[in-house]
Amino acid sequence: MKTLKLVLLLSGAIVAAAFIFNIADARRHAVVMVAGAGAVAYAEPRVVVALPPGPQQPKVSPAEAGIDMAGIQAAVDYAGARNTRALVIGQGGHIVFEKYWDGTTLDSSVDLSGFTPVLSALVLGVAMNDERSINLDAPVGGYIAEWADDPRGAISLRQLLTRSSGFAKPGGWPWPGTRAARYALSADLRPVLLDWPLDAALGQGESPAELNADILALALATRLQQPFDKLLSERLWGPIGAGEFSLARDARAGCCIRARLGDWMRIGEVLANNGVFEGNQLTPPRYVSLILKPTYPESTMGFFTRVGGTFAAHDVAWLESAGKQRLWIVPSLRLTILRVGDEPPGSQGWDEGMIPDSIIRNTRGWQPGAVGEGVDPKKFAPH
């Protein structure tokens, strides 16, 4: 008991000193120690990438896109009762419908940490399209010289994408000096990642997405000799006409991007259209289909995406972030559906399929799945 009191008193003293004197990063350390790593996820300073936005995606009416307003209205009613700030629908590269609450617009910047890792997968795809010598089964030791003769160097890019690398979870509360604290607070992520251990107890798909995305970004930055923020802006973000965005101060790829709501609709179009945006093939053909497929039978994960839910269409994949924020992608219908907001009230509940299914079932070309369709092995990404 005396030890616990001493720890609490010491912690309180550190926090008080940090807020009084604001010495270097003491305040960040204090916040993390008391409130957890997530409390500083979007804290300043950040890496801001100022890009002039391209023209907005073209807009058409729901009728022109072949979506019945009855389905859209059902989605709006459901979303509006659940702390939603934006519901946007895209189809075939067009913005079809927008509904906003609380002053949000298509140009509003939003914090969507959980969406962030998929960007590293897309940057890899663009790099593969530009440099055919890059392939998914290449060992990461060929990119990160420090791991050339290390067991971690044998891990492939594909294993990073499928979260089957075996890299350990940060683990535990971020007390000063712990691996979790260094991961949350480091202004230079590279030495932290190079020191990261493997955990033999982890199975397929159990290594943390954000960490694997960071290591993938490290490998790409080393191979292509550009920091990740430059790779993202020059190879993906700029070419699709997206505007200003910001990353955590070490430009990490695993979390914490802040970007315009409308630019996530552009990313949704890239995913829904097999890596093509406005006629420009950004990734190798069929690469994006791997991002949106289960990585092994019974998996609920693609390449940093969620898959395998029970929806009205067989090929729904989605990105998710805290507060039930979602970007649903339906390649068979070229649909993208973005819901931004806060955690729905507990009294209202949350049905994952309600918003996308209301729209899917009312989109021209939709057909109900056949009864007893079963599992098609071709739906799984090779691993």
RODO-2510 file (C-alpha; in nm, 4 decimals, decimal comma):
residues 383
     n   res          X          Y          Z
     1     m     0,0000     0,0000     0,0000
     2     k     0,2854     0,2377     0,0865
     3     t     0,4483     0,1610    -0,2483
     4     l     0,1253     0,2381    -0,4335
     5     k     0,0870     0,5683    -0,2483
     6     l     0,4464     0,6591    -0,3284
     7     v     0,3908     0,5853    -0,6983
     8     l     0,0733     0,7946    -0,7024
     9     l     0,2429     1,0843    -0,5236
    10     l     0,5394     1,0695    -0,7618
    11     s     0,3099     1,0566    -1,0619
    12     g     0,1164     1,3550    -0,9329
    13     a     0,4372     1,5489    -0,8796
    14     i     0,5572     1,4745    -1,2341
    15     v     0,2245     1,5803    -1,3826
    16     a     0,2177     1,9008    -1,1782
    17     a     0,5742     1,9902    -1,2724
    18     a     0,5086     1,9183    -1,6372
    19     f     0,2104     2,1509    -1,6534
    20     i     0,3755     2,4232    -1,4477
    21     f     0,7101     2,4339    -1,6242
    22     n     0,6244     2,2661    -1,9593
    23     i     0,9840     2,1432    -1,9882
    24     a     1,0525     1,9899    -2,3319
    25     d     0,8319     1,6827    -2,3700
    26     a     0,7537     1,6451    -2,0003
    27     r     0,3922     1,7440    -2,0558
    28     r     0,3428     1,4785    -2,3239
    29     h     0,4993     1,2146    -2,0994
    30     a     0,2789     1,3190    -1,8109
    31     v    -0,0378     1,3048    -2,0206
    32     v     0,0501     0,9603    -2,1558
    33     m     0,1340     0,8284    -1,8109
    34     v    -0,1998     0,9435    -1,6698
    35     a    -0,4405     0,9159    -1,9630
    36     g    -0,2791     0,6618    -2,1964
    37     a    -0,1160     0,6761    -2,5371
    38     g    -0,4332     0,7795    -2,7172
    39     a    -0,4430     1,1085    -2,5297
    40     v    -0,1507     1,2482    -2,7342
    41     a    -0,2283     1,0782    -3,0654
    42     y    -0,3169     1,4099    -3,2328
    43     a    -0,1082     1,6409    -3,0150
    44     e     0,1177     1,9069    -3,1613
    45     p     0,3727     1,9273    -3,3101
    46     r     0,2608     1,7468    -3,6248
    47     v     0,3994     1,7000    -3,9743
    48     v     0,1801     1,9152    -4,1987
    49     v     0,1848     1,8473    -4,5724
    50     a     0,0378     2,1443    -4,7583
    51     l    -0,1020     2,0301    -5,0904
    52     p    -0,3278     2,2374    -5,3160
    53     p    -0,6462     2,0334    -5,3544
    54     g    -0,7564     1,9327    -5,6988
    55     p    -1,1085     1,9841    -5,8303
    56     q    -1,3828     1,8224    -5,6270
    57     q    -1,5036     1,4854    -5,7414
    58     p    -1,7902     1,5328    -5,9859
    59     k    -2,1394     1,5189    -5,8395
    60     v    -2,4503     1,3510    -5,9740
    61     s    -2,7925     1,2982    -5,8241
    62     p    -2,8934     0,9685    -5,6618
    63     a    -3,1344     0,9121    -5,9495
    64     e    -2,8543     0,9520    -6,2046
    65     a    -2,6402     0,7092    -6,0046
    66     g    -2,9242     0,4587    -5,9848
    67     i    -2,9757     0,4771    -5,6070
    68     d    -3,3293     0,4990    -5,4723
    69     m    -3,3786     0,7818    -5,2225
    70     a    -3,5837     0,5537    -4,9963
    71     g    -3,2700     0,3581    -4,9095
    72     i    -3,0660     0,6746    -4,8592
    73     q    -3,3322     0,8230    -4,6323
    74     a    -3,3352     0,5095    -4,4178
    75     a    -2,9575     0,5407    -4,3784
    76     v    -2,9850     0,9110    -4,2943
    77     d    -3,2523     0,8476    -4,0309
    78     y    -3,0417     0,5757    -3,8705
    79     a    -2,7199     0,7800    -3,8811
    80     g    -2,8823     1,1025    -3,7616
    81     a    -2,9989     0,9424    -3,4379
    82     r    -2,6455     0,8183    -3,3616
    83     n    -2,4184     1,1216    -3,3220
    84     t    -2,3285     1,1352    -3,6906
    85     r    -2,1683     1,4493    -3,8324
    86     a    -2,1401     1,3407    -4,1954
    87     l    -2,2859     1,0732    -4,4214
    88     v    -2,1477     1,0800    -4,7761
    89     i    -2,2170     0,8379    -5,0602
    90     g    -2,0055     0,7954    -5,3711
    91     q    -2,0742     0,5822    -5,6746
    92     g    -1,8678     0,5318    -5,9871
    93     g    -1,6264     0,8100    -5,8971
    94     h    -1,9044     1,0630    -5,8301
    95     i    -2,0332     1,2149    -5,5082
    96     v    -2,3964     1,1108    -5,5052
    97     f    -2,5284     1,2260    -5,1694
    98     e    -2,4122     1,4381    -4,8745
    99     k    -2,5749     1,4959    -4,5383
   100     y    -2,4024     1,6952    -4,2654
   101     w    -2,4712     1,7869    -3,9046
   102     d    -2,3088     2,0445    -3,6719
   103     g    -2,1445     2,2512    -3,9425
   104     t    -1,9403     1,9704    -4,0985
   105     t    -1,8686     1,9910    -4,4725
   106     l    -1,6876     1,7855    -4,7350
   107     d    -1,3809     2,0051    -4,6692
   108     s    -1,3796     1,9529    -4,2917
   109     s    -1,0649     1,7949    -4,1502
   110     v    -1,1310     1,4792    -3,9519
   111     d    -0,9184     1,2604    -3,7239
   112     l    -0,9526     0,9003    -3,8393
   113     s    -0,6692     0,7118    -3,6761
   114     g    -0,8052     0,3669    -3,7567
   115     f    -0,8218     0,4441    -4,1293
   116     t    -0,4525     0,5359    -4,1447
   117     p    -0,2743     0,1972    -4,1864
   118     v    -0,4371     0,1197    -4,5217
   119     l    -0,2514     0,4151    -4,6722
   120     s     0,0800     0,2326    -4,6299
   121     a    -0,0666    -0,0619    -4,8225
   122     l    -0,1741     0,1714    -5,1028
   123     v     0,1639     0,3483    -5,1114
   124     l     0,3258     0,0050    -5,1446
   125     g     0,0929    -0,0713    -5,4350
   126     v     0,1858     0,2524    -5,6111
   127     a     0,5554     0,1757    -5,5550
   128     m     0,5044    -0,1717    -5,7044
   129     n     0,3431    -0,0131    -6,0077
   130     d     0,6392     0,2224    -6,0488
   131     e     0,9143    -0,0275    -5,9681
   132     r     0,8375    -0,3821    -6,0734
   133     s     1,1292    -0,5193    -5,8683
   134     i     0,9226    -0,4678    -5,5516
   135     n     0,7078    -0,7694    -5,4694
   136     l     0,4940    -0,8779    -5,1752
   137     d     0,7048    -1,1794    -5,0862
   138     a     1,0313    -0,9876    -5,0623
   139     p     1,1923    -1,0192    -4,7175
   140     v     1,2008    -0,6949    -4,5254
   141     g     1,5718    -0,7501    -4,4552
   142     g     1,6326    -0,6550    -4,8176
   143     y     1,4995    -0,3100    -4,7366
   144     i     1,6172    -0,2569    -4,3793
   145     a     1,9922    -0,3182    -4,3680
   146     e     2,0001    -0,3534    -3,9892
   147     w     1,7868    -0,6679    -4,0203
   148     a     1,9773    -0,8274    -4,3101
   149     d     2,1112    -1,1057    -4,0827
   150     d     1,8331    -1,0892    -3,8231
   151     p     1,5337    -1,3267    -3,7981
   152     r     1,3096    -1,0221    -3,8362
   153     g     1,4633    -0,9636    -4,1787
   154     a     1,3060    -1,2852    -4,3088
   155     i     0,9556    -1,1449    -4,2588
   156     s     0,7939    -1,0581    -4,5916
   157     l     0,6047    -0,7484    -4,6936
   158     r     0,2976    -0,9712    -4,7305
   159     q     0,3287    -1,0841    -4,3685
   160     l     0,3325    -0,7209    -4,2592
   161     l     0,0214    -0,6501    -4,4660
   162     t    -0,1614    -0,9515    -4,3238
   163     r    -0,0522    -0,8813    -3,9657
   164     s     0,1164    -1,2219    -3,9570
   165     s     0,4684    -1,0922    -3,8981
   166     g     0,4861    -1,1941    -3,5327
   167     f     0,5947    -0,8488    -3,4161
   168     a     0,4926    -0,8121    -3,0532
   169     k     0,2155    -0,5878    -2,9274
   170     p     0,3238    -0,2707    -2,7428
   171     g     0,1697    -0,4201    -2,4306
   172     g     0,0889    -0,2697    -2,0938
   173     w     0,0412     0,0838    -1,9669
   174     p     0,2857     0,3393    -2,1137
   175     w     0,4922     0,3985    -1,8009
   176     p     0,8167     0,5920    -1,8601
   177     g     1,0803     0,3787    -2,0276
   178     t     0,8464     0,1003    -2,1355
   179     r     0,8147    -0,0150    -2,4960
   180     a     0,4573     0,1180    -2,5031
   181     a     0,5739     0,4625    -2,3885
   182     r     0,8595     0,4791    -2,6376
   183     y     0,6221     0,3810    -2,9190
   184     a     0,3705     0,6462    -2,8177
   185     l     0,6126     0,9291    -2,7483
   186     s     0,9194     0,8935    -2,9672
   187     a     0,9961     1,1838    -3,1970
   188     d     1,2078     0,9431    -3,4046
   189     l     1,0277     0,6147    -3,4535
   190     r     1,3032     0,4389    -3,6483
   191     p     1,5250     0,3255    -3,3552
   192     v     1,2145     0,2180    -3,1634
   193     l     1,1007    -0,0010    -3,4540
   194     l     1,4476    -0,1425    -3,5174
   195     d     1,4542    -0,2606    -3,1560
   196     w     1,1063    -0,4154    -3,1717
   197     p     1,0869    -0,7833    -3,0651
   198     l     0,8980    -1,0772    -3,2092
   199     d     0,6424    -1,2728    -3,0095
   200     a     0,6325    -1,6417    -3,1034
   201     a     0,2928    -1,6783    -2,9359
   202     l     0,1193    -1,4585    -3,1938
   203     g    -0,0658    -1,6370    -3,4731
   204     q    -0,1911    -1,5310    -3,8143
   205     g    -0,3411    -1,1864    -3,8137
   206     e    -0,2600    -1,1163    -3,4470
   207     s     0,0279    -0,8703    -3,4787
   208     p    -0,0981    -0,5116    -3,4336
   209     a    -0,2010    -0,3300    -3,7508
   210     e    -0,0518     0,0052    -3,6565
   211     l     0,2906    -0,1439    -3,5804
   212     n     0,3025    -0,3483    -3,9013
   213     a     0,2037    -0,0391    -4,1009
   214     d     0,4852     0,1561    -3,9362
   215     i     0,7418    -0,1131    -4,0185
   216     l     0,6116    -0,1363    -4,3748
   217     a     0,6476     0,2416    -4,4060
   218     l     1,0005     0,2202    -4,2648
   219     a     1,0921    -0,0418    -4,5251
   220     l     0,9472     0,1690    -4,8072
   221     a     1,1111     0,4893    -4,6853
   222     t     1,4474     0,3130    -4,6689
   223     r     1,4131     0,1487    -5,0098
   224     l     1,2804     0,4580    -5,1867
   225     q     1,4918     0,7050    -4,9886
   226     q     1,2076     0,9342    -4,8945
   227     p     1,0242     0,9800    -4,5630
   228     f     0,6762     0,8346    -4,5486
   229     d     0,4995     1,1727    -4,5584
   230     k     0,6733     1,2470    -4,8901
   231     l     0,5904     0,9044    -5,0306
   232     l     0,2268     0,9457    -4,9315
   233     s     0,1926     1,2960    -5,0714
   234     e     0,3842     1,2418    -5,3969
   235     r     0,2771     0,8888    -5,4866
   236     l    -0,0824     0,8722    -5,3671
   237     w    -0,2352     1,1804    -5,2075
   238     g    -0,1308     1,4346    -5,4688
   239     p    -0,2104     1,2177    -5,7743
   240     i    -0,5726     1,1739    -5,6606
   241     g    -0,6152     1,5477    -5,6056
   242     a    -0,6338     1,5310    -5,2278
   243     g    -0,5413     1,8380    -5,0221
   244     e    -0,3568     1,9238    -4,7042
   245     f    -0,3117     1,6564    -4,4394
   246     s    -0,1052     1,6071    -4,1274
   247     l     0,0603     1,3149    -3,9515
   248     a     0,2057     1,2629    -3,6061
   249     r     0,5374     1,4434    -3,5608
   250     d     0,7424     1,1375    -3,6600
   251     a     0,5284     1,0939    -3,9748
   252     r     0,4151     0,7511    -3,8626
   253     a     0,1981     0,5375    -4,0876
   254     g     0,0159     0,3375    -3,8217
   255     c    -0,2171     0,6017    -3,6873
   256     c    -0,3276     0,9551    -3,6485
   257     i    -0,3733     1,1115    -3,9905
   258     r    -0,5822     1,4273    -4,0027
   259     a    -0,7289     1,4891    -4,3465
   260     r    -1,0283     1,6337    -4,5266
   261     l    -1,3420     1,4289    -4,5250
   262     g    -1,3716     1,4527    -4,9034
   263     d    -1,0210     1,3140    -4,9487
   264     w    -1,1257     0,9930    -4,7763
   265     m    -1,3944     0,9623    -5,0431
   266     r    -1,1123     0,9727    -5,3003
   267     i    -0,9323     0,6925    -5,1161
   268     g    -1,2608     0,5033    -5,1117
   269     e    -1,2846     0,5369    -5,4892
   270     v    -0,9298     0,4019    -5,5338
   271     l    -1,0290     0,0993    -5,3262
   272     a    -1,3673     0,0509    -5,4924
   273     n    -1,2213     0,0805    -5,8436
   274     n    -0,9268    -0,1619    -5,8190
   275     g    -0,6594     0,1033    -5,7803
   276     v    -0,7854     0,3315    -6,0575
   277     f    -0,8684     0,6972    -5,9985
   278     e    -1,0133     0,9045    -6,2814
   279     g    -0,8623     0,6715    -6,5385
   280     n    -0,5160     0,6609    -6,3788
   281     q    -0,4042     0,3101    -6,2755
   282     l    -0,2187     0,3818    -5,9519
   283     t    -0,1476     0,0243    -5,8388
   284     p    -0,0881    -0,2985    -6,0283
   285     p    -0,4099    -0,4522    -6,1625
   286     r    -0,5759    -0,6752    -5,9023
   287     y    -0,3513    -0,5517    -5,6179
   288     v    -0,6361    -0,3649    -5,4496
   289     s    -0,8510    -0,6778    -5,4655
   290     l    -0,5984    -0,8328    -5,2253
   291     i    -0,6428    -0,5400    -4,9864
   292     l    -1,0158    -0,6129    -4,9747
   293     k    -1,0079    -0,9947    -4,9399
   294     p    -0,9760    -1,2162    -4,6334
   295     t    -0,6093    -1,3021    -4,5965
   296     y    -0,6882    -1,6634    -4,5035
   297     p    -1,0084    -1,8676    -4,4549
   298     e    -1,2202    -1,7423    -4,1649
   299     s    -1,0152    -1,4215    -4,1433
   300     t    -1,2004    -1,0947    -4,0859
   301     m    -0,9048    -0,8891    -4,2078
   302     g    -0,7682    -0,7854    -4,5459
   303     f    -0,4568    -0,5708    -4,5889
   304     f    -0,5327    -0,3295    -4,3013
   305     t    -0,9038    -0,3490    -4,3829
   306     r    -1,2005    -0,5270    -4,2263
   307     v    -1,3779    -0,7876    -4,4362
   308     g    -1,6080    -1,0854    -4,4001
   309     g    -1,9074    -0,9228    -4,2378
   310     t    -2,2680    -1,0142    -4,3085
   311     f    -2,3919    -0,7553    -4,5558
   312     a    -2,6343    -0,7322    -4,8460
   313     a    -2,3428    -0,7567    -5,0912
   314     h    -2,0799    -1,0309    -5,0797
   315     d    -1,7792    -0,8028    -5,1286
   316     v    -1,8227    -0,5316    -4,8662
   317     a    -1,4972    -0,4252    -4,6988
   318     w    -1,4507    -0,1367    -4,4618
   319     l    -1,2175     0,0874    -4,2680
   320     e    -1,3060     0,1614    -3,9095
   321     s    -1,2040     0,4153    -3,6489
   322     a    -1,3152     0,5006    -3,2971
   323     g    -1,6722     0,6225    -3,2579
   324     k    -1,8101     0,3784    -3,5170
   325     q    -1,6604     0,5905    -3,7926
   326     r    -1,6637     0,3871    -4,1107
   327     l    -1,5724     0,3875    -4,4775
   328     w    -1,7609     0,1016    -4,6432
   329     i    -1,6429    -0,0078    -4,9895
   330     v    -1,8502    -0,2193    -5,2291
   331     p    -1,6439    -0,2853    -5,5448
   332     s    -1,9217    -0,4785    -5,7236
   333     l    -2,1365    -0,1627    -5,7199
   334     r    -1,8522     0,0959    -5,7180
   335     l    -2,0033     0,2249    -5,3934
   336     t    -1,8268     0,4150    -5,1157
   337     i    -2,0136     0,5149    -4,8016
   338     l    -1,8510     0,7318    -4,5331
   339     r    -1,9923     0,7842    -4,1846
   340     v    -1,8068     1,0320    -3,9590
   341     g    -1,9126     1,1194    -3,6064
   342     d    -1,8971     1,0176    -3,2438
   343     e    -1,9838     0,7003    -3,0566
   344     p    -2,3584     0,6370    -3,0850
   345     p    -2,5584     0,6578    -2,7604
   346     g    -2,5755     0,3227    -2,5862
   347     s    -2,9526     0,3459    -2,5826
   348     q    -2,9622     0,3557    -2,9645
   349     g    -2,7383     0,0555    -3,0314
   350     w    -2,5377    -0,0025    -3,3476
   351     d    -2,6089    -0,2373    -3,6379
   352     e    -2,3002    -0,2573    -3,8616
   353     g    -2,5066    -0,3403    -4,1669
   354     m    -2,7919    -0,0925    -4,1342
   355     i    -2,6366     0,2065    -4,3150
   356     p    -2,4541     0,0250    -4,5977
   357     d    -2,7289    -0,2325    -4,6539
   358     s    -2,9996     0,0345    -4,6828
   359     i    -2,8008     0,1863    -4,9683
   360     i    -2,6762    -0,1366    -5,1281
   361     r    -3,0247    -0,2856    -5,1569
   362     n    -3,1478     0,0280    -5,3292
   363     t    -2,8649     0,0568    -5,5830
   364     r    -2,9224    -0,0353    -5,9446
   365     g    -2,7508    -0,3619    -6,0332
   366     w    -2,7679    -0,5115    -5,6851
   367     q    -2,8758    -0,8729    -5,6680
   368     p    -2,9339    -1,0753    -5,3518
   369     g    -2,6732    -1,3437    -5,2900
   370     a    -2,7682    -1,6987    -5,3819
   371     v    -2,8732    -1,9240    -5,0969
   372     g    -2,6023    -2,1785    -5,0130
   373     e    -2,3416    -1,9898    -5,2137
   374     g    -2,0687    -2,1289    -4,9867
   375     v    -1,7049    -2,0218    -4,9655
   376     d    -1,5131    -1,9528    -5,2819
   377     p    -1,1383    -2,0170    -5,2307
   378     k    -1,0659    -1,7513    -5,4911
   379     k    -1,1999    -1,4901    -5,2502
   380     f    -0,8958    -1,5300    -5,0283
   381     a    -0,5730    -1,3412    -5,0778
   382     p    -0,2719    -1,5734    -5,1110
   383     h    -0,0449    -1,5666    -4,8080
***
